[in-house]
């Protein structure tokens, strides 16, 4: 019955997320996750202040945690907004009796094309053995219980697999989101080209090479943001209210929602 209830609740949330995406602003699933994280914000702050009141943590330590949290948020915003702009040239074209002048524009490539999907998928896969162990109430085989213990938060095996899965899903999801061959073909059809690069296959190879380098940097950024809180909580013994994944989701969804709202306001004006 617990499995049926969990499946039904997940299905309803997925349906609700699709409805928000179709009729709302931004990605509905991300907004639902965002709401759940923000709802725990007062509890996390209250727990931190309570530890200071009981003397379990000094005021300077609390101030230091808040400063680090603000710095991490600024770090996330910087990398989420970072992009590589490729200069695209358009030659003179004749449209009817008129000749259009040569133009130039930019093709923006985000540093983190995959967004928050890699850490969400990675954490979900790593939580799967723990979920199965909870359903079995610890009555599984000894080897399975040993693996579950090694996959606990902050454990070396957990950190290694977490980082590897994040890198894998960064490249996997980026390849789904952005296709260099299709982009190069569209540029060729519209007459656009990159300076020094021939249209067609060479442009696709150039875009793929640039995108691979950006994805390496973006994957490293996500690994740093997600693993540092885990390592800090493991070595300090303090349970943080928000991890790197939660901060990434909150910041990314906020930036995405603001951009969607600005787009709607501009469309209303024009």
BELDAQUI-V403819 format. One line per field, one symbol per residue. burial: b if it has 24 or more other C-alpha atoms within 12 Angstrom, else e. Layout:
burial=???
This chain:
burial=eeeeeeeeeeeeeeeebeeeeeeebbbbbbbbbbeebeeeeeeeeeebbeeeeeeeeeeeebeebeeebeebbeebbebbeeebebebbeeeeeeeeeeeeeeeeeeebbbbbbbbbbbbbbbeebbebbeeeeeeeeeeeeeeeeebeebbbbeeebbbbbbbbbbbbbbebbeeebebeebbeebbeeebbbeeeebbeebbebbbebbbebbbbbbbbbbbbbbbbbbbeeeeeeebbbbbbbbbbbbbbbbbbeeeeeeeeeeeee
